[in-house]
Amino acid sequence: MKTIGRSLRRILDDLINLRNVDAYIVAFIGIALVFLSVVGTTSLTVYLTVITSALVVLLFRTTAPPNTEVDLDAVLHDRQSYSPLREFLQGARVVWVYGPSAVNVLRETATFKREVIDRGGSIRVLLQDSEQESAMAILRQQLDTNNNLDHDIQGSLYTLEKMREWGSVEYRLLPYSPGFSLLIVDPEGKDGRLTIEFFGYHNALIDDRMHIVIERRSSQYWFEHWTKQYELMWKAGRPQAE
């Protein structure tokens, strides 16, 4: 139903903005002829005219410059569009994570161990520094109120201390929130990919947050931009106490 709704909105938007009108006209006539053929009879001449018109439209459209418009609904997603973490991490050698508490990601510690650590990989995790009270006060207002942020951070710190026993796991504490979370796989690899999720302003539910997936092969510029952002954040982070 969601796909059908998007398609109908796209068609309506095209007609309002006078895009692809020729193709829609031929399509609507074709649908009408199918309907008429079911309820009655239609002249063979009419059928041939419609078919010829459709061929002419298709040939004419091949001469048009390529459409550079992007379907944003295919790029911008909510949380219901997330693929399973195991699939996103598959084949990963290096994984970088930032989230205020990263509690939802760190619930899947077994996945991190099997897919990354057990295969010789490494993990970096950035959490919010709960000792920075002014930054935490802003973040509490920014995020949904269905979860206890301070409690989640403490739980994630406990989890990360256990994960450090695996080796090749580091974490740091970031002094203030940049307004997004990041999950980066293989920042230096040719198959690198990342997810950025934007907090927005006081979303009622965590599922309302928008995210975008960027692969190195799709946009090397923006992929490297966000990996450099993470590197700056990591340098600004306070290392865990030894």
C-alpha positions in Angstrom: 0.0 0.0 0.0 2.9 2.4 0.8 4.4 1.8 -2.6 1.0 2.4 -4.4 0.5 5.6 -2.4 4.0 6.9 -3.4 3.3 6.0 -7.1 -0.1 7.8 -7.0 1.5 10.9 -5.5 4.3 10.8 -8.1 1.7 10.6 -10.9 -0.3 13.5 -9.5 2.8 15.6 -9.0 3.9 14.9 -12.6 0.5 16.0 -13.9 0.4 19.1 -11.8 3.9 20.1 -13.0 3.2 19.0 -16.6 5.8 16.2 -16.6 5.5 13.1 -18.8 2.0 14.3 -19.9 2.3 12.6 -23.3 3.1 9.2 -21.8 0.2 9.5 -19.3 -2.3 10.5 -22.1 -1.3 7.4 -24.1 -1.5 5.2 -21.0 -5.0 6.5 -20.1 -6.3 6.0 -23.6 -4.9 2.5 -23.5 -6.6 1.8 -20.2 -9.8 3.1 -21.6 -9.6 0.9 -24.7 -9.0 -2.2 -22.5 -12.1 -1.2 -20.5 -14.2 -0.7 -23.7 -13.0 -4.1 -25.1 -14.3 -5.8 -22.0 -17.7 -4.1 -22.0 -18.2 -3.8 -25.8 -16.4 -3.7 -29.1 -13.8 -1.3 -30.4 -12.7 -0.7 -34.0 -9.5 -2.3 -35.1 -8.5 1.1 -36.6 -8.7 2.8 -33.2 -6.5 0.1 -31.7 -3.9 0.6 -34.4 -4.0 4.3 -34.0 -3.4 4.0 -30.3 -0.5 1.6 -30.8 1.1 3.8 -33.4 0.7 6.8 -31.1 2.4 4.9 -28.3 5.3 4.0 -30.5 5.7 7.5 -31.7 5.7 8.8 -28.1 8.3 6.2 -27.0 10.6 7.0 -30.0 10.2 10.7 -29.3 11.1 10.3 -25.6 14.3 8.5 -26.5 15.6 11.7 -28.1 15.0 13.7 -24.8 17.9 14.4 -22.5 18.1 12.1 -19.5 16.0 12.9 -16.5 18.2 14.0 -13.7 15.4 14.3 -11.1 15.8 12.0 -8.0 12.9 10.3 -6.3 13.6 11.5 -2.7 11.2 8.9 -1.3 13.6 6.3 -2.6 16.5 8.0 -0.9 15.2 9.3 2.4 13.8 6.7 4.8 12.4 6.2 8.2 13.4 3.5 10.7 11.0 1.0 9.2 13.2 0.9 6.2 16.3 -0.2 8.0 17.9 -3.5 6.8 18.9 -6.0 9.5 22.2 -5.0 11.2 23.7 -8.3 10.3 23.2 -7.6 6.6 24.6 -4.1 6.8 27.7 -5.3 8.6 28.3 -8.3 6.3 32.0 -8.5 5.2 32.9 -5.5 7.4 36.5 -5.0 8.5 36.1 -1.7 10.3 32.9 -0.3 11.9 32.5 3.2 13.4 29.4 4.1 15.4 28.1 7.3 16.9 24.8 7.7 18.8 23.8 9.6 21.9 23.6 6.2 23.7 23.9 3.8 20.7 21.6 1.6 22.8 19.7 0.2 19.9 22.8 -0.8 18.0 24.6 -2.2 21.0 21.8 -4.5 21.8 23.2 -6.6 18.9 26.6 -7.3 20.4 26.5 -10.9 19.2 26.2 -9.6 15.6 29.2 -7.3 16.1 31.3 -10.2 17.5 30.4 -12.7 14.7 30.4 -10.3 11.8 33.4 -8.1 12.7 35.6 -9.1 15.7 35.7 -12.8 15.0 36.7 -12.0 11.4 39.7 -9.9 12.5 37.9 -6.5 12.3 37.8 -3.5 14.7 35.1 -1.3 16.2 35.0 2.3 17.4 32.0 3.7 19.3 31.2 7.2 20.3 28.6 8.0 23.0 27.4 11.2 24.5 29.4 12.4 27.5 26.8 12.4 30.3 29.1 14.6 32.4 28.6 17.5 30.0 25.3 18.7 31.6 24.6 21.7 29.4 24.9 19.6 26.2 22.9 16.8 27.8 20.1 19.2 28.7 19.8 20.3 25.1 19.9 16.7 23.8 17.1 15.6 26.2 14.9 18.2 24.7 15.9 17.2 21.1 15.3 13.5 21.4 12.0 11.6 22.0 11.1 11.3 25.7 10.0 7.6 25.6 13.5 6.5 26.8 15.7 7.5 29.7 18.8 8.9 27.9 21.0 8.9 31.0 20.1 5.3 31.9 20.7 4.2 28.3 24.2 5.7 28.2 25.1 4.0 31.5 23.8 0.7 30.1 25.8 1.2 26.8 29.0 2.0 28.8 28.6 -1.3 30.7 28.1 -3.2 27.4 31.2 -1.5 25.8 33.4 -2.4 28.8 32.4 -6.0 28.2 33.0 -5.7 24.5 36.5 -4.4 25.1 37.4 -7.8 26.4 37.1 -9.1 22.9 40.0 -6.8 21.8 39.9 -4.3 18.9 37.0 -2.4 20.5 37.4 1.2 21.5 35.0 3.9 22.7 35.1 7.6 23.5 32.6 10.2 24.9 31.6 13.1 22.8 31.2 16.5 24.5 28.1 17.6 22.6 25.7 16.2 20.0 26.0 17.0 16.3 22.3 16.4 15.7 22.7 13.1 13.9 23.9 9.5 14.5 26.3 7.6 12.2 27.0 4.0 11.4 30.0 3.6 9.1 31.3 0.3 7.6 34.8 0.1 6.1 35.6 3.9 5.8 38.7 3.2 3.7 37.3 0.3 1.7 35.9 0.3 -1.8 32.7 -1.2 -0.5 32.3 1.4 2.2 28.8 2.4 3.3 27.2 4.4 6.0 23.9 5.4 7.5 23.2 8.9 8.8 20.1 9.4 10.9 19.0 13.0 11.7 17.4 13.7 15.1 15.2 16.6 13.9 13.5 18.5 16.7 11.8 16.6 19.5 10.2 13.8 17.4 7.5 12.1 19.3 8.8 8.6 18.3 12.2 7.4 17.4 10.7 5.8 14.2 10.0 9.3 12.9 13.6 10.1 12.4 14.8 10.3 8.8 18.0 8.6 7.6 20.0 8.2 4.4 22.3 5.5 3.2 25.4 6.5 1.3 27.8 4.0 -0.5 31.2 5.0 -1.6 30.5 3.7 -5.1 27.4 5.9 -5.3 29.0 9.1 -4.0 32.6 9.1 -3.0 32.5 12.8 -2.2 29.7 12.6 0.4 30.9 9.2 1.7 34.3 10.7 2.5 32.7 13.9 3.8 30.9 12.0 6.5 33.8 9.7 7.4 35.9 12.8 7.9 33.2 14.2 10.1 33.4 11.0 12.2 37.2 11.3 12.4 36.9 14.9 13.8 34.3 13.7 16.3 36.6 10.9 17.4 39.5 13.3 18.0 37.2 15.5 20.0 35.9 12.5 22.1 37.2 11.8 25.7 38.9 8.4 25.8 37.6 5.9 28.3 39.4 5.6 31.6 41.9 2.8 31.7 
